[in-house]
Amino acid sequence: MSRNPIVNALSASAYIILVVSVMTFVTQSLKNKPDTFFAPITVLFVLTLSVTVMAYLFFYQPLQLFIEGKKKEAVSLFTKTIGIFAALTIVVLILLFSGLI
């Protein structure tokens, strides 16, 4: 992805917002219909895709740096990305529990 932890964390956040938006839009027409055999299959597909996308966003560049022998930079990029993503998560939780969103 990027060697900028802010870009990585914001990309992960954008991906989450996209997935939730699509799922909300798609399921609006299915509210009064019973779940079928394909509901859990779809959930597992989305879960697997999401894990893969998040792994790419969080691990690809740190792994590249690690392979290049830049271990301190790799750990720093990874921890900064996780820290920024955690801060974004905390902000969203505060906004949610305060009733602002």
C-alpha positions in Angstrom: 0.0 0.0 0.0 1.8 3.0 1.3 4.7 3.8 3.6 2.5 6.5 5.2 0.7 5.1 8.2 -2.1 7.7 8.0 -2.9 6.7 4.4 -2.9 3.0 5.4 -5.2 3.6 8.4 -7.5 5.9 6.4 -7.6 3.3 3.5 -8.7 0.6 6.0 -11.4 3.0 7.4 -12.6 3.8 3.9 -12.8 0.1 3.0 -14.9 -0.6 6.2 -17.2 2.3 5.3 -17.6 1.0 1.8 -18.4 -2.6 2.9 -20.9 -1.4 5.5 -22.5 1.0 3.0 -22.9 -1.7 0.3 -24.2 -4.3 2.8 -26.7 -1.8 4.2 -27.9 -0.8 0.7 -28.1 -4.4 -0.5 -29.9 -5.8 2.5 -32.6 -3.0 2.5 -34.6 -5.0 0.0 -34.1 -8.3 1.9 -35.4 -7.2 5.3 -38.7 -9.1 5.1 -37.3 -12.2 3.5 -36.0 -15.2 5.5 -32.3 -16.1 5.5 -31.4 -18.8 3.1 -28.5 -21.2 2.8 -26.5 -18.5 1.0 -26.6 -15.9 3.8 -23.8 -17.5 5.9 -21.9 -18.3 2.7 -22.0 -14.6 1.7 -20.9 -13.6 5.2 -17.9 -15.9 5.0 -17.0 -14.6 1.5 -17.1 -11.0 2.8 -15.1 -11.9 5.9 -12.4 -13.6 3.8 -12.2 -10.7 1.4 -12.1 -8.2 4.3 -9.3 -10.1 6.1 -7.3 -10.2 2.8 -7.8 -6.5 2.2 -6.9 -5.6 5.8 -3.8 -7.8 5.6 -2.7 -6.0 2.5 -3.3 -2.6 4.0 -1.6 -3.3 7.3 1.1 -5.8 6.5 2.3 -5.5 2.9 4.6 -2.5 3.2 6.0 -3.5 6.7 6.7 -6.9 5.3 8.5 -5.4 2.3 10.6 -3.2 4.6 11.3 -6.3 6.8 12.5 -8.3 3.8 14.7 -5.4 2.7 16.4 -5.6 6.1 14.8 -2.4 7.5 13.4 -4.1 10.6 13.0 -1.0 12.7 11.2 0.9 9.9 8.9 -2.1 9.4 8.0 -2.3 13.0 7.6 1.5 13.2 5.3 1.6 10.2 3.2 -1.2 11.4 2.8 0.1 15.0 2.0 3.7 13.7 -0.6 2.3 11.3 -2.2 0.3 14.1 -2.0 3.2 16.4 -3.7 5.6 14.0 -6.3 3.0 13.2 -7.0 2.5 16.9 -7.3 6.3 17.4 -9.8 6.5 14.5 -11.7 3.6 16.1 -11.8 5.4 19.4 -13.1 8.6 17.8 -15.9 6.6 16.1 -16.8 4.9 19.3 -16.9 8.2 21.2 -19.1 9.8 18.5 -21.3 6.7 18.6 -21.8 6.6 22.3 -22.2 10.4 22.6 -25.1 10.2 20.1 -23.5 12.3 17.5 -23.6 9.6 14.9 
